[in-house]
Structure formats: C-alpha cells, structure tokens
Amino acid sequence: MAMTVHCDIVSAEENIFSGLVETVVCEGEMGELGIKPSHAPLLTRLNPAPVRLILQNGSEEVFYVSGGFLEVQPHVVTILADTALRGGDIDMAAAEKAKADAEKIIASKIAEEEFAVVAADLARASAQLRTLRELKRLRGKK
C-alpha cells in the first residue's frame, strides 16, 4: 500500500474534502506544486486553479479553488480557499460566458482600476474551465 497524507480542502462555506491522499497537485504563486507524504513544511498562496488529488486507492479527484492558501505539515495538507468546488459542480456554460465577457471588457481598453477586477474574473473563469478539462481527461481514462 502506498504512503498517504491526510488532506483537507476547506472553503469559506464548507469542508469540501477530507481524506487520505497519495499526492496533491495544485498551483502556487510560483508555479505548480506536487505534495506527497513526508513533504517539507510549507505555506504558500494559491492561484485560482484546479487541485488534483490522487487518492489512497489510486483514483483521482479534481477540485477548483479560487485562490487561498496551502499549508503542508508533517501529517496533514490543508487547502484554505474562499471558494472551492468539486470539478463536477462547475457550470461550464457560465464559466465560458464569464471568460468571454472578461476578455471582451479587457479588449475594450478599460480604465486601470477596472482592469484588476476584470483580470481576476478572467483568471477565475479560466481556472474553472481548466478544472473541467482536467475532470474530462480523468473520466476519459476510466
């Protein structure tokens, strides 16, 4: 049996996942992170992106986080996010519309103060779509 570490994914609204995993793959400020048992302690900010968990039985689950923090301790990995969703709970049509709307606004050369808000919206919608693509890839493997 493979080594595991306990993982919790928690949003402001609820505990999304709690269980044993072999690997956590997520996107930190400085790039993609792969966390396995015995990883060095770590605290980092997360970008809006998919989070992929390889579970104790070898299956995979995909989640979307809107950003937040990743904390790695000797026996537990915790992801604290403002928003976290299971990949299957994302509305693809709404995410595609949000992305298209944000790209249209950015293309219209908006004021700088509006740009930051729209760019964040674009990042969230793009991350949700990446999460759905990852989920589709996993389902195609089965």
C-alpha positions as CSV (number, residue, x, y, z in Angstrom):
1,M,0.0,0.0,0.0
2,A,1.3,3.5,-0.9
3,M,2.2,6.1,1.7
4,T,-0.5,8.7,2.3
5,V,-1.1,12.0,4.0
6,H,-4.3,13.5,5.3
7,C,-5.7,16.3,3.1
8,D,-8.4,18.8,3.9
9,I,-9.9,21.3,1.3
10,V,-11.9,23.9,3.1
11,S,-13.8,26.8,1.7
12,A,-15.5,29.7,3.5
13,E,-18.8,27.9,3.2
14,E,-17.9,24.2,3.9
15,N,-15.4,21.4,4.2
16,I,-15.2,20.1,0.6
17,F,-12.8,17.2,1.1
18,S,-11.2,15.3,3.9
19,G,-9.3,12.1,3.5
20,L,-6.1,10.2,2.8
21,V,-4.2,11.0,-0.4
22,E,-1.0,9.9,-2.1
23,T,-0.5,13.2,-3.9
24,V,-1.8,16.8,-4.0
25,V,-1.2,18.8,-7.2
26,C,-2.0,22.5,-7.1
27,E,-0.8,25.8,-8.4
28,G,1.0,28.1,-6.0
29,E,2.2,31.7,-6.6
30,M,5.5,30.4,-8.0
31,G,4.1,27.6,-10.1
32,E,2.8,24.0,-9.9
33,L,3.3,22.1,-6.7
34,G,3.3,18.3,-6.1
35,I,2.8,17.3,-2.5
36,K,3.5,13.8,-1.3
37,P,3.8,12.3,2.2
38,S,7.0,13.5,4.0
39,H,7.0,16.8,2.1
40,A,8.8,19.6,3.8
41,P,6.5,22.0,5.8
42,L,5.3,24.8,3.5
43,L,2.9,27.7,3.5
44,T,2.1,29.4,0.2
45,R,-0.6,31.4,-1.5
46,L,-2.6,29.5,-4.2
47,N,-3.7,30.9,-7.6
48,P,-7.1,30.2,-9.0
49,A,-6.6,26.8,-10.5
50,P,-7.6,23.1,-10.4
51,V,-6.4,21.0,-7.5
52,R,-5.9,17.3,-8.3
53,L,-5.8,14.7,-5.6
54,I,-4.6,11.1,-6.1
55,L,-6.4,9.2,-3.5
56,Q,-5.3,6.2,-1.4
57,N,-6.9,3.7,-3.9
58,G,-5.1,5.3,-6.9
59,S,-8.2,7.1,-8.2
60,E,-8.1,10.9,-8.9
61,E,-10.5,13.7,-7.9
62,V,-10.4,17.3,-9.3
63,F,-11.4,20.4,-7.5
64,Y,-11.5,24.2,-8.3
65,V,-10.1,26.7,-5.9
66,S,-10.5,30.5,-6.4
67,G,-7.2,31.1,-4.6
68,G,-6.3,30.9,-1.0
69,F,-3.5,29.2,0.9
70,L,-1.8,25.8,1.0
71,E,-0.3,24.6,4.3
72,V,1.8,21.4,4.4
73,Q,2.6,19.9,7.8
74,P,4.2,16.5,8.6
75,H,0.9,14.6,8.6
76,V,-1.7,16.9,7.0
77,V,-2.1,19.1,3.9
78,T,-4.7,21.9,4.2
79,I,-6.1,24.0,1.4
80,L,-8.0,27.0,2.6
81,A,-9.9,28.8,-0.2
82,D,-12.5,31.5,-0.4
83,T,-14.3,29.3,-2.9
84,A,-13.7,25.6,-3.6
85,L,-15.9,23.4,-5.8
86,R,-15.8,19.8,-6.9
87,G,-14.9,19.7,-10.6
88,G,-18.3,18.2,-11.4
89,D,-20.2,21.0,-9.7
90,I,-18.8,23.7,-12.1
91,D,-21.3,25.1,-14.7
92,M,-19.3,25.0,-18.0
93,A,-21.7,27.4,-19.8
94,A,-21.4,30.0,-17.0
95,A,-17.6,29.7,-16.9
96,E,-17.3,30.1,-20.6
97,K,-19.6,33.1,-20.6
98,A,-17.7,34.7,-17.7
99,K,-14.4,34.2,-19.6
100,A,-15.7,35.6,-22.8
101,D,-17.2,38.6,-21.0
102,A,-14.0,39.4,-19.2
103,E,-11.9,39.1,-22.4
104,K,-14.4,41.4,-24.2
105,I,-14.1,44.0,-21.5
106,I,-10.3,43.8,-21.4
107,A,-10.2,44.2,-25.2
108,S,-12.2,47.4,-24.9
109,K,-9.3,49.1,-23.1
110,I,-10.9,49.7,-19.8
111,A,-9.5,52.0,-17.1
112,E,-6.7,50.6,-15.0
113,E,-8.7,50.4,-11.8
114,E,-11.3,48.2,-13.6
115,F,-8.6,46.1,-15.2
116,A,-7.6,44.4,-12.0
117,V,-11.2,43.3,-11.2
118,V,-11.8,42.0,-14.7
119,A,-8.4,40.3,-14.9
120,A,-9.3,38.4,-11.6
121,D,-12.7,37.4,-13.1
122,L,-10.9,36.1,-16.2
123,A,-8.4,34.1,-14.1
124,R,-11.3,32.5,-12.1
125,A,-13.3,31.6,-15.2
126,S,-10.2,30.2,-17.0
127,A,-9.3,28.2,-13.9
128,Q,-12.8,26.7,-13.7
129,L,-12.5,25.7,-17.4
130,R,-9.1,24.1,-16.8
131,T,-10.6,22.2,-13.9
132,L,-13.4,20.9,-16.2
133,R,-10.8,19.9,-18.9
134,E,-8.8,18.0,-16.2
135,L,-12.0,16.3,-15.0
136,K,-12.9,15.3,-18.6
137,R,-9.4,13.9,-19.1
138,L,-9.7,11.8,-15.9
139,R,-13.1,10.5,-16.9
140,G,-11.7,9.6,-20.3
141,K,-9.0,7.4,-18.7
142,K,-11.6,5.2,-16.9
